[in-house]
Amino acid sequence: MKSLLLLAVAATTALFSHAQEAPKKKPASPPAQVKETLKSGTVVSIDYSQPSLKGRTIGNDVEPKDGKVWRAGANKTTVLEVSKEVKIDGKSVPAGKYGVFVLANGGEWTFILNKIWDKWGTEYTESEDLLRVKGKTTKLSAPQETLTYAIAKDGTVSLSWGDVKSSFQIK
């Protein structure tokens, strides 16, 4: 009888303690990853956090803003990783991880690969840049509410957000 009573008390306690837990709230800028194996066999991945526009305007209310380096995502630094040495804009990029930043200027986006990748996203030091490459920037026909990266088999890396899509090529 005692064991039956103890079991009932334990079950009731577990039920009430579980019911009092607050539901987990989805982060405002949830983590995301995109990964692709290129035709060359190189694995390219991007780890980032996805902010949403929520009625805000790029360049005014939210980054990227002209003349200011932006972390190209939210929260921690956006990280691009390549499994083998690659070429970007004709420059060699050794296998490894790199912080991704964007510099906007008059509607054009320049992608920056920074040697330091493991830090809070707003921390940026130009002297740690590995390279800068001008993105091929176009207007999207339908706005992209959440910031989204894509990697194509041919090595095209694209960043879409708002009414802008900007991309560069990894070879």
C-alpha positions in Angstrom: 0.0 0.0 0.0 2.9 2.4 0.9 4.5 1.8 -2.5 1.2 2.5 -4.3 0.8 5.8 -2.4 4.5 6.7 -3.1 4.0 6.0 -6.8 0.8 8.2 -6.8 2.7 11.1 -5.1 5.7 10.8 -7.4 3.4 10.8 -10.5 1.4 13.8 -9.3 4.6 15.7 -8.4 6.1 15.0 -11.8 2.9 16.1 -13.6 2.7 19.4 -11.7 6.4 20.2 -12.1 6.2 19.5 -15.8 3.1 21.6 -16.2 4.8 24.6 -14.5 7.7 24.7 -17.0 7.4 27.6 -19.4 7.3 26.7 -23.0 10.6 27.3 -24.8 10.4 30.5 -26.9 11.8 30.4 -30.4 14.8 32.6 -30.6 14.3 35.9 -32.5 17.2 34.9 -34.9 17.4 31.1 -34.9 20.5 29.3 -35.9 20.8 27.9 -39.4 23.2 26.0 -41.5 23.6 25.4 -45.2 26.1 22.8 -46.5 27.0 21.6 -50.0 29.6 19.4 -51.6 30.9 21.1 -54.7 31.7 19.3 -58.0 35.4 19.4 -57.0 34.6 17.4 -53.8 35.1 20.4 -51.5 32.6 20.7 -48.7 31.4 24.2 -48.1 29.2 25.1 -45.1 27.9 28.3 -43.6 26.7 28.5 -40.0 24.7 31.7 -39.2 21.7 33.1 -37.3 18.6 34.2 -39.3 17.2 37.6 -38.4 13.8 38.5 -39.8 12.8 41.9 -41.2 9.6 42.2 -39.2 8.5 45.3 -41.1 12.0 46.9 -41.0 13.8 48.3 -44.0 17.4 47.2 -44.9 19.7 50.1 -44.8 17.5 52.2 -42.6 16.2 50.1 -39.6 18.4 47.1 -40.0 21.8 46.1 -41.5 23.5 46.2 -43.9 23.8 50.0 -43.7 26.0 51.9 -46.2 29.6 52.2 -45.1 29.3 50.0 -42.1 30.7 46.5 -41.8 27.9 44.0 -40.8 28.2 40.4 -39.5 26.1 39.0 -42.3 23.6 37.4 -39.9 22.8 37.8 -36.3 24.3 36.9 -32.9 27.7 35.2 -33.3 29.8 35.8 -36.4 28.6 34.0 -39.5 31.1 31.2 -40.3 32.1 29.9 -43.7 34.0 26.7 -43.7 35.8 25.0 -46.6 37.2 21.5 -46.4 39.9 22.1 -49.1 41.9 25.0 -50.4 39.7 27.0 -52.8 39.8 30.2 -54.9 37.6 33.2 -54.4 37.9 36.1 -56.8 41.2 34.5 -58.0 42.7 34.5 -54.5 43.7 31.3 -52.7 41.7 30.5 -49.5 43.2 27.7 -47.4 40.9 25.0 -45.9 39.4 26.2 -42.6 36.9 28.5 -41.0 36.4 32.2 -41.7 34.1 34.9 -40.3 31.8 36.4 -43.0 31.0 40.1 -43.0 29.3 42.4 -45.5 30.0 46.0 -46.4 27.2 47.7 -48.3 27.9 50.7 -50.5 25.2 52.3 -52.7 23.3 49.0 -53.2 26.4 46.9 -53.8 27.5 44.4 -51.2 31.2 43.4 -50.6 31.7 40.1 -48.8 34.6 40.0 -46.4 36.3 36.8 -45.2 38.0 37.4 -41.8 40.6 35.1 -40.4 38.9 35.3 -36.9 35.6 33.4 -36.9 34.9 32.5 -33.2 33.7 35.7 -31.7 30.6 37.8 -31.1 29.3 39.1 -34.4 29.8 42.8 -33.9 33.5 42.4 -33.1 35.4 43.2 -36.3 39.0 44.1 -37.0 39.9 45.0 -40.6 43.6 43.9 -40.2 42.3 40.3 -39.7 40.7 40.2 -43.2 41.8 37.5 -45.5 40.0 38.9 -48.6 37.2 41.1 -49.9 35.1 40.2 -52.9 32.4 42.3 -54.6 29.1 40.4 -54.6 27.0 40.1 -57.7 23.9 42.0 -56.4 20.4 41.8 -57.8 16.9 42.7 -56.8 14.6 39.9 -55.8 11.1 39.8 -57.3 9.6 38.6 -54.0 11.1 39.9 -50.7 12.9 37.4 -48.4 11.6 37.9 -44.8 14.4 35.9 -43.2 18.0 36.2 -44.0 18.9 33.1 -46.0 22.2 31.7 -47.4 22.4 29.1 -50.2 25.3 27.2 -51.8 25.0 25.8 -55.3 26.9 22.7 -56.6 28.9 25.1 -58.9 30.2 27.0 -55.8 27.9 30.0 -56.0 27.3 31.3 -52.5 24.2 33.6 -52.2 22.8 35.7 -49.4 19.1 36.8 -49.8 17.4 39.2 -47.6 14.7 41.8 -48.1 14.6 42.6 -51.8 18.4 41.9 -52.3 20.3 38.8 -53.4 24.1 39.0 -53.5 26.5 36.2 -54.4 30.1 35.3 -55.0 31.8 32.2 -56.5 34.0 29.6 -54.8 36.1 27.6 -57.2 
